[in-house]
Amino acid sequence: DFHSNLFYLKSFPILSGIFLKKKISTLKRTEEYNQAYNSRFKKIYETKYWTKINNFEEFCFTKSLMGIDFTKLERKIIENKLCYISRYDYFKHHYSTVLEYLKKYTDTETIAELGSGYGLVLFVFKFLGLKNMLEGYEMDEYGIKIAKEVNDFFHLDIKFDEIEDLRENSKFKNNFEGKTVFTHYVLHNIKNNFSKSIDNILNLKPKQVLHFEPIYEKHPNDLKGITCKTYLKSVNYQIKILSTIKEFKNEGKLKNLKIQNIGIGGQPFDKLFLIRYTPT
């Protein structure tokens, strides 16, 4: 509508300036950058806020964390429309939507999240009543520490474990055969050896793979689409997620490839898509 188009029209020159500035400074998602990014897990771990709240629901849907007020109105995408909603209310809609798609494409198998952070997505799914056995795998030590402590604190049965770097030539100790594997806002952060990461996921031999990710290549070349693409480039997200996965399909390494727009986005520029496929 008019107000939505006006917002994207005003945002485009700002985002273009940010992108050019970062391009000039050759900002990259280096290991140092990733470590700084993941230091938030350590900060969350130090708060141990799950021990200071009233119940599990309050943990899953907190109204504030580390000085951030989740009740303030922000621009989010719901049902493909730009709207004002609090982060608190948006998260409830977001996770319910993702869970709806996950349940649609799974049966009774174990569901494993790669890059599970401190387990929030899986904890929310458990709170929302998902009956499948759940597993979370993460590289960051503090992410795993939080997940295991929260799991024990609320007497849950989710399995959490460390996983080796998907970007490397590694032998993964965990067994994923027969399980549904999914990612949620993970692939867009993998800038180096992205193709190797997809190859490693396929080599885990899961029943199927579901990626809930912002997809640069799915935005059209209109005002809104170009603005979103500029944003995704300005924050240095992976922009070849879909084309890389399609290469594996063309090589016969995966089948049943489906891509869906699920109509939500935590930012006005990073609408979430579902990529679903089966290893051959």
N, C-alpha and C positions, 0 to 999 in steps of 0.2 A: 504494500500500500504506500501512500504518499509519505507518511512519516518514516517508514522503514527505508524507503529509497533515499530520503533526505539524510538519514543517519549514515548510510553507506557512502553517499556522495561527500559528506563532510569528513568521513573517516579516511577516504582514499588518499588525499594529499598528506595527511599526518602519517599514515602507515608507510607511504612511499618514502617519506623523509627518514623514517626510522630504518627502513630496509637499506637505503643508500648509505646511511651513516654506518650501519653494521657491515655493509659490503666493503666500504672503504677501510674500516678498521680490521677487516678479515676476521670477524668474530666467528669462532667455531665452537661446536659442542665437544670440547676436548675432555680428557679424563679429569682434568682439574675442575672444569666447569661442572661435570657430572657429580663430582664429589661434593662441590659446594651446593649443588641442587639437592643432593640426597642428604645433606647435613640436617635437613629439616626433620628427618626420622630420629636423629639423635636428640634434637630439641624436644620433639614430641615425647620421646622415651623418658626424658628427664622430668617432664611434667607429671607423668603417671596419672593423667587426668581420669582414667577409667576407675581409679580407686576412690575418686572424690565425687562421683555422681550417684544418682539415685537408682538407676536401673540400666538394663542393656539397651533399651530403646534410646535413652539419652546419650549413650555412647555412639550408637549408629547414626543418630541425627542430632548432633550437638548444635547449640545455638551460638556458641562462641568457642574459639580455640586459639591460644597464643595471641590474644589481643585482637583477633578478627571477629567482628560482629556478623554472624551469619543471618541475622534478621533484617539487615539493610536491603533495600530494593536495588536490584542490578538488572542489566540487560541480559537476557538469556533467550535461547531458541526453544520453543515448545510447539509441537505440531507444525513445524516449518515456519513458524511466525515469530518475529522479534517481539518480546514482551518484557515488562517489568515484573520481577518476582524476587522474593528473598532467596538467598542461597539455601537456606534451611528448607523452604518449600520446594525449590527446584530440585534439590538432591532427592527428595522423596519421589518426585515424578521421574527423575532421571533413572534411579536404580530400579524402580518398578517397571519402567519401560524396557530397560536392558534385560531384566529378569523375565519379562514376558516373552521376549525373543529367544532367550536361552531355553526356557521351558518348552517353547514351540518346537525346537529342533533337537531336544534330547529326550531320552527315555529314562531308564533307571540306572544308567551307568554313572561311574564316578566322574565328577567335573573338576578339572584342575586349571587353576589360573597361573599363567606365566607372567612374572613381574607383578606379584601380588602386593608389593609395598608392605604396609603394616596390616594387611588383611581386611581393610575396611569393606571392600566390595563383597567379600565372602561373608563377613559378619552380617552385613545388611541382608544378603540373600538368606542367611540362616534366620534372621529376625523375621523376614517376610514369608517364611514358611517353606523354603525349598527343602525337600526331603532327601535329595541325593547326597551321597558322601562327597565332601568337599575337600580339596587340597589346594594349598597355596605355595608357590615357589618364588623365591626372591634372592637377589644377589646381595643386597645391603644387609649388613649384620644387625643394625638397629631396627630395620624393618622386621626381620625375623624375631628379634627379641620382643618387640612390642606385640606382634601377632601371637606368639606363644604365651606371653604373660596374660594378655586379654582373654585368650582361649581358656586358660586355666582359671582365671578370675571369675569368668561367667559359667564355668563348668560345661564347656562346649566340646564337640568331638571333631573339630576341623583339624586336619593334618597340615602342619607347616614345616617346610624344609628349605635349605639353601639349594641353589642351582648354579651350575657353572655358567660362565658368560656365553650367551648364545652366539656371539660374534666370533668365537674362537673354535679351533679344531679340538673339540673336547669329547671325552667319553662320559656321557651322562649316566650317573648311577641310578637315577630314579626310573621306575617302570611306568610308562604312559600308555601301554598297549590296551586297547579297548576303552579308553577314556576319552571324553570330550575335553579338548584343550581350548582355552580361550585367553585372549588378551584384552585389556581395557585401557586405552590411552597409554600404550607402551611402544608400539612400532614407530610412532611418529618421532620418538626420541632417539631411535637408532640411526645414526648418520653414517657410521663406518661399518663396512662389511655387512650391509643390510641383506644382500643376497645370501650370504653365508648363514645369517640368522634364520631365514625362511627355510633353507636347506636343513639346518639342524632341527627345526620344528618338525619337518616332514620325516626326518630320520628317527624321531621319537616314536613313530608308528602309532599315533593316536587313532581313535575311531573317526574323529573329525576335528576340524579346527574352525573356531569362530574368532574373528578379530573385530572388536568394537573400537574404531579408530576414526580420526579426522582424515579425509582422503582429498588431497590437493587436486588430484586429477578428475574428480567428480564435479567440480565447480565449473559452470558454464562461463563463457567469455562475455557476460553482460556486466553491468555496473556492480551488482552485488557479488557476482562470482569473481570478478577481477579484484575487488577489494578484499575478499576472503583469501584469495591466492596470495595477494601482497602481504597480508597478515601472516599467513603460514610460512612464507619465505622470510619475513622480518624476524620471526622467532626461531628461524632455522630448523623447522620441522622437516622430516623426511618427505619428499614430494614425489617419490616414485614407488609408493607402496603397491598400488594397483598394477602398474605396468610390470613390476618385478614379479609379482605373483602370477600374472598372466604368462610371463616367460616360462615359469615352471609348468604351467598348464600346457603350453605349446610343446614343451619337452616331454610331456607325458608323465610328469612326476606327481601331478595331482589331478583330480577330476571333480565333477559336480560343483564347479565354481559358480557362486551366486553373490551378487552385490545388491544391498538394499539401503536406501536412505531411511533412517529410523526417526528423523524429524526432531531431534533434540540437540542442544549444544550448550556447554557451560560458558562459552563466550559467543558473542554475536558472529564470530568469524570462523568457528571451528565445529561446524555441524558434524554430528556423529553418523558414521555409516557402518554397516555390518558386511564383512566379507566372510563367506563361509565356503569351505571346501573339504575334500576328503583325500588323504594321501593314497597313491596307487600302490 
